[in-house]
Amino acid sequence: MPLGLFAPLPLRLGGSAEEGWSAADHARVCADLVLLKKSAPLAVWTFTKVGATVTIHDYYGLNGAGAVYAPDDISLIGTGAVGFNWSIRLFEDPYQVVHPLSAKHGKVSGHGSTSLRGDVVVVANGVSVYTFNGAGAAADGKATVALW
C-alpha cells in the first residue's frame, strides 16, 4: 500500500507494492504535482463593492495568502466595476525564483441571494472586474475573482 493512510514513513523507493513506492508510483505523483502547479489559479480573492467602498475579504495567490498580498491599488470605475492593480508585480517562490505576476484570463462568481455574474478584463498592472445582475445591468455586490 504505497499511498495508504497507514503506510510506513518515510516513503522509500523500491521493493514491492506493499513495502515501498515503485518507480511508476513515484513518477505518477511527480507528474500530478507538476500538473497541479501548472493549472492552479494565479490568485483568488473575494470582495464586496457597495457604492464607493470596496472591501477585500480574503486573498490567496501564488505570491502569498492574506490581505498583504492582495491587489493594493483599488480604483472605482463605476457601478459594478472595480480596478484591482498590484504595485509590486513580481513575487518570489519558495525556491527563491522570481516570477512576474501576470494574468492571462479570469472568472468572476457572485455570492448571496441576488444573481450576480461578472467579467474580468486583464489590463497592464492588474485586472478590471465588472459585475452584473440577472437582468444584465451593472450591479454592486459580493463576488469572488479567480485569475489564471
C-alpha positions, 0 to 999 in steps of 0.5 A: 500500500504505497499511498495508504493512510497507514503506510510506513514513513518515510516513503522509500523507493523500491521493493514491492507494492506493499513495502515501498513506492515503485518507480511508476508510483513515484513518477505518477505523483511527480507528474500530478504535482507538476500538473497541479502547479501548472493549472492552479489559479494565479490568485483568488480573492473575494470582495464586496463593492457597495457604492464607493467602498470596496472591501477585500475579504480574503486573498490567496495567490501564488505570491502569498495568502492574506490581505498583504498580498492582495491587489493594493491599488483599488480604483472605482470605475463605476457601478459594478466595476472595480480596478484591482492593480498590484504595485509590486508585480513580481513575487518570489517562490519558495525556491527563491525564483522570481516570477512576474505576476501576470494574468492571462484570463479570469472568472468572476462568481457572485455570492448571496441571494441576488444573481450576480455574474461578472467579467474580468478584463486583464489590463497592464498592472492588474485586472478590471472586474465588472459585475452584473445582475440577472437582468444584465445591468451593472450591479454592486455586490459580493463576488469572488475573482479567480485569475489564471 
